[in-house]
Amino acid sequence: MEISDELLCLFSADVRETDGSYVIEVPKREIDTGTIDPGETYRVALITRAIEEASGEELGEAAPETEDGPQPPVEPGEMRYVEIEDIGKQGDGIARVERGYVIIVPGGEIDERVKIEVTEVKSNFAVGEIVDEDV
């Protein structure tokens, strides 16, 4: 799966029925970070739950990207501070960085801010190992 450079945010949300319409709630943090503005109109894409909830091994690799295509925003060995936003189906923490790029963090817990070392990088996700939990 390729992710457009125009992607403003990526989050998990439930689809709810309300008075004959269906609603997807945008998390407050997306407004607070200035990525999107209330009252504006945006294009929305829905991605299957399997990708969002899968572990890194289940995600597999996306098709190779061209030289002109976007590259992953992280590199193996890179140290990063991330916030765990979700927990995947296999129990791993899920963090997102630039362009909604996913980093799977085994042992991470929701709302935990941790320092990680990126240990594996694929075109559509990375894996990071926690090196410091007290951040």
C-alpha positions as MATLAB code, in Angstrom:
seq = 'MEISDELLCLFSADVRETDGSYVIEVPKREIDTGTIDPGETYRVALITRAIEEASGEELGEAAPETEDGPQPPVEPGEMRYVEIEDIGKQGDGIARVERGYVIIVPGGEIDERVKIEVTEVKSNFAVGEIVDEDV';
ca = [
       0.000    0.000    0.000;
       1.377    3.392   -0.922;
       0.662    6.409    1.240;
       0.310    9.765   -0.471;
       2.539   12.681    0.548;
      -0.738   14.615    0.867;
      -1.816   12.460    3.843;
      -2.557   14.830    6.725;
      -3.236   12.299    9.465;
      -3.893    8.627   10.109;
      -5.866    7.263   13.040;
      -8.127    4.384   13.996;
     -11.820    5.042   14.557;
     -15.104    3.169   14.730;
     -17.920    3.828   12.271;
     -21.087    4.589   14.252;
     -24.683    4.997   13.118;
     -26.337    8.209   14.332;
     -29.853    9.173   13.246;
     -29.632    7.350    9.912;
     -26.113    8.632    9.102;
     -22.721    7.090    9.734;
     -20.096    8.972   11.712;
     -16.322    8.614   12.061;
     -14.975   10.623   14.984;
     -11.709   12.524   14.484;
      -9.465   12.384   17.587;
      -8.893   15.701   19.351;
      -5.111   15.330   18.966;
      -5.500   15.706   15.174;
      -7.129   19.107   15.686;
      -4.671   20.103   18.439;
      -1.623   19.390   16.253;
      -3.009   21.698   13.576;
      -3.114   18.967   10.949;
      -6.801   19.526   10.207;
      -9.270   22.304   10.959;
     -12.890   21.962   12.143;
     -15.435   23.116    9.575;
     -13.201   22.301    6.578;
     -13.938   19.548    4.056;
     -11.420   16.724    3.563;
     -11.192   13.587    1.441;
     -11.416   10.441    3.559;
      -9.957    7.013    2.821;
     -10.793    3.905    4.816;
      -8.226    1.134    5.177;
      -9.149   -2.421    6.119;
      -8.902   -3.293    9.799;
      -6.482   -6.122    9.000;
      -3.696   -3.673    8.154;
      -4.282   -1.504   11.196;
      -4.464   -4.417   13.639;
      -1.864   -6.752   12.175;
       1.588   -7.383   13.530;
       4.551   -6.464   11.369;
       4.940   -9.971    9.997;
       1.296  -10.060    8.902;
       1.554   -6.708    7.139;
       4.187   -7.917    4.678;
       5.914   -5.584    2.300;
       4.195   -3.213   -0.063;
       5.179   -3.156   -3.712;
       8.655   -1.679   -4.232;
       8.600    2.066   -4.650;
      10.086    3.947   -7.562;
      13.096    6.197   -7.162;
      10.704    9.155   -7.163;
       8.327    7.607   -4.602;
       8.290    8.504   -0.922;
      10.795    6.687    1.248;
      10.163    5.562    4.834;
      10.755    8.455    7.255;
      12.949    6.301    9.531;
      16.150    4.274    9.170;
      17.446    1.184   10.989;
      19.375    2.164   14.114;
      17.620    5.544   14.383;
      16.522    6.621   17.882;
      13.066    8.215   18.155;
      10.670    9.396   20.825;
       7.169    8.146   19.977;
       3.752    7.987   21.589;
       1.894    4.686   21.470;
      -1.531    5.488   19.971;
      -3.068    2.044   19.532;
      -2.533   -1.607   20.331;
      -2.494   -4.069   17.417;
      -4.335   -7.368   17.375;
      -1.165   -9.188   18.454;
      -0.750   -6.858   21.468;
       2.042   -4.707   20.047;
       2.045   -0.938   20.467;
       1.354    1.149   17.361;
       2.957    4.581   16.927;
       2.697    6.887   13.922;
       5.224    9.390   12.657;
       5.489   11.528    9.511;
       2.793   10.964    6.842;
       1.071    8.458    9.146;
       3.942    5.970    8.807;
       3.431    3.131   11.325;
       6.040    1.940   13.807;
       5.211   -1.278   15.659;
       6.552   -1.237   19.215;
       6.383   -4.595   21.038;
       5.624   -4.032   24.718;
       4.281   -0.509   24.168;
       1.096    0.583   25.930;
      -1.511    3.136   24.805;
      -0.628    6.767   25.679;
       2.892    5.726   26.731;
       5.715    7.944   25.427;
       8.896    5.942   24.878;
      12.319    6.203   23.312;
      12.802    3.507   20.678;
      15.536    2.242   18.423;
      14.264    1.398   14.947;
      15.303   -2.211   14.335;
      13.563   -3.026   11.041;
      12.263   -0.816    8.226;
       9.829   -1.851    5.481;
       8.204    0.354    2.872;
       4.928    0.615    4.815;
       5.922    0.070    8.465;
       8.870   -0.232   10.834;
       9.562   -2.079   14.073;
      11.097   -0.311   17.043;
      12.499   -1.656   20.295;
      11.910    0.298   23.507;
      15.191    1.568   24.946;
      13.769    3.957   27.571;
      10.268    3.904   29.041;
      10.703    6.895   31.365;
      10.379    9.731   28.866;
];
